[in-house]
Amino acid sequence: MISVIELRPGMENVTVRVKVLSVGKPRVIETKKGTRTISSAVIGDNTGRVEAVLWGEKTASLREGDVVEISGAWVTEFRGKVQLNVGKSTSITRLPENAVQGEIPEKEPVAPPGQQRRAPPRRPRGAGGGRWERSYE
């Protein structure tokens, strides 16, 4: 089990115990893997809060005020913010209200600079093609 403030991009198989502070409506987005349904929620514990992105069948699995344990989640960064991702292999277990105690501060986990950067796209070198190189423009 890890606290919310300790979440860092690249972490996998993460377990957190949190309170659901708010839940957004499901929406459909286009990804490299096709059309996906997602929703988001703000969750937190006594160390901080983070946005959770719920994918596919998990989009309707949280309600505001729930106290839950989320297991098997993974952490990414999107537009400079840390996000906890909840997908089909992630389990969500409802807990008693007192399982998360104390105030939930406004603090959010911080992604280290340069973390989770994607490599620039490859493009052919010269007119002949054949060899490829990375473009760092």
Summary of the structure (lengths in Angstrom):
residues: 137
radius of gyration: 18.1
end to end distance: 40.9
largest distance: 66.4
contacts: 369
relative contact order: 0.23
helix: 8%
strand: 46%
